[in-house]
Amino acid sequence: MVDHQCDNCGHEFSERELQELGKLFPEIPDLLQRIEPGGIVPSGECPNCKSLCYPMDNRFVPKAFETALSDIVREYDERDEMSADLRQLLEDARELLKLQQ
């Protein structure tokens, strides 16, 4: 079953393919630098062109998302220096996590 599609080249992937390649969310290199506050969260990275992949039916596993987002916030909260954009992304992530509770 095809679950994800690259936003750039259009290649389609199953969740298993992305997971086996280590390209399934949250294993996306430089994720926080590649997304914008309020944007759609990607489901993975295309192994062909390195662009972001998104769920084809716009579904996502909320618990996996919540866990990954918590891990990202925890990791970046320990940093003293960060850009204003990254600081805003972390604040948005905290708000999303509050809504999940």
Sequence and secondary structure as in RCSB ss.txt:
>XXXX:A:sequence
MVDHQCDNCGHEFSERELQELGKLFPEIPDLLQRIEPGGIVPSGECPNCKSLCYPMDNRFVPKAFETALSDIVRE
YDERDEMSADLRQLLEDARELLKLQQ
>XXXX:A:secstr
   EEETTT  EE HHHHHHTT BTT  TTHHHH  TTS    EE TTT  EEEETTS   HHHHHHHHHHHHHH
HHT S   HHHHHHHHHHHHHHHHH 
